[in-house]
Amino acid sequence: GNFGSKDKKANRKARIEIWSAFEALLEKESTRAIGVCNFTKEHLQELKEDGAKVMPMINQIEINPYCQQKELVKYLRANNIVPEAYAPFSSGSGGLLKDPKLIEIGAKYKKNVGQVILRWLIQLGCVALPKSRNFKRAKGNLDIFDFELTEEDMTVIGGMDKNHRSCPDPSEILEPLLPASPVSSSRLGRPTALSSKIRPIVSE
């Protein structure tokens, strides 16, 4: 896609054209699921208005305690679109991994901040997409199913939103669309999707 495009009409046209191609792949059973990346509520509404036969099954967006996108996540849930959280650790920016509130919560469960964040995402009903080239950290990212955050913990983390993006704001660019493949991968250096209720999905 043209990442520098500010032509909303052209961008909208491109999105439905690409999405139609994805629908064709789904119809031919060349893939089990199709989804999008960095779509805003407006983009999704336009896709529906422009005649999409199948709405995206997943939308991969930045979600972490400092960038929660609550309204968008609420819209996704209401429309049966799975929110998949990339940059769950804010790409290491903004001091998220050193936040005292998260450290305090982690200490209660003998978990690190990353594990607390991933558990928070799971309890929100999001697929979490952490990435690490360190085997020990990647293994630790899976060690989040032996504890549960309390309602108070969830409220504290829910109040940490700063609308801080560690990745570019997608609202002004023409986003590429990514097929959501129902195949998980835990190979070193590859992101692994984590969900307690949804089969792991990795966008290829």
Secondary structure, 3 states (H helix, E strand, C coil): CCCCCCCHHHHHHHHHHHHHHHHHHHHCCCCCCCCEECCCHHHHHHHHHCCCCCCCCEEEEECECCECCHHHHHHHHHCCCEEEEECCCHHHCCCHHHCHHHHHHHHHHCCCHHHHHHHHHHHHCCEEECCCCCHHHHHHCCCCCCCCCCHHHHHHHHCCCCCCCCCCCHHHCCCCCCCEECCCCCCCCCCCCECCCCCCCEEC
